Amino acid sequence: MKTLILYYSRTGNNRFAAQRLAEALDCEIEEIRPASGGFFSLLLGSALKFGLGNRKLARNPADFDRVILCGPIWMGQIVLPLRVFIRKYGRSLKSLTFVTVCGSDEASKDTGFGYETVFAKFRALLGEKFAGGLAIPVTLIPGSGVDATKVILTEANFTGEIAARFQAVADRLRSVN
Ligand SMILES: Cc1cc2nc3c(=O)[nH]c(=O)nc-3n(C[C@H](O)[C@H](O)[C@H](O)COP(=O)(O)O)c2cc1C
């Protein structure tokens, strides 16, 4: 299966996971970069589902059997760069899986800010093409503390439960190959 990983990351967590996933799956990877806009306009745009587009991608995602989209969750929403990507390419894709390094966890996954709630939004946008969502909660980082929005994944703390969760996600995605 020809797989393309596309990621958007503001503080590096999803870049970290996406790059390791590309190594684990031995597939191509490309960054989704907003055309412009600081954090607050992206945040507002994510909430309002409106904003500027992304820069042009070097690859055509429609040429791949599967796209794995990696990115954060903000305020229980699909972040604007990922929404813009889906708006532009959704119809032409064969299959999309969403992988998120996010702040919500098993206990909060079904709340308004939880990853399952966001997976349901992907399903509503993509229908049958949505192959599912996989979450890697930052709260699994050893000693991550109380404010999950400020935890940064690094080589040093990529260990224990978070590394095990990443491995499970990679194994699951590899098994579809
Ligand atoms: C403003 C803001 C809002 C957030 N809201 C949520 C949320 O609703 N649900 C969630 O699971 N994580 C939430 N997070 C946590 C991010 O998803 C998490 O920090 C993610 O790993 C950041 O990814 P990045 O480093 O790739 O940008 C939020 C983070 C920020 C900064």
The ligand as an ORCA input file, in Angstrom:
! r2SCAN-3c Opt
* xyz 0 1
  C      -4.973     26.341     22.447
  C      -4.892     24.856     22.591
  C      -6.056     24.115     22.710
  C      -6.002     22.738     22.843
  N      -7.166     22.031     22.894
  C      -7.131     20.677     22.941
  C      -8.343     19.923     22.904
  O      -9.458     20.441     22.828
  N      -8.250     18.570     22.938
  C      -7.056     17.909     23.003
  O      -7.033     16.689     23.002
  N      -5.885     18.605     23.040
  C      -5.900     19.966     23.021
  N      -4.723     20.677     23.019
  C      -3.450     19.969     23.177
  C      -2.734     19.779     21.835
  O      -3.498     18.980     20.966
  C      -1.379     19.124     22.109
  O      -0.597     19.998     22.885
  C      -0.619     18.736     20.830
  O       0.295     17.714     21.144
  C       0.138     19.878     20.181
  O       0.645     19.420     18.966
  P       1.845     20.088     18.157
  O       3.027     20.177     19.121
  O       2.119     19.160     17.043
  O       1.417     21.450     17.720
  C      -4.751     22.058     22.906
  C      -3.577     22.825     22.795
  C      -3.632     24.191     22.638
  C      -2.358     24.970     22.515
*
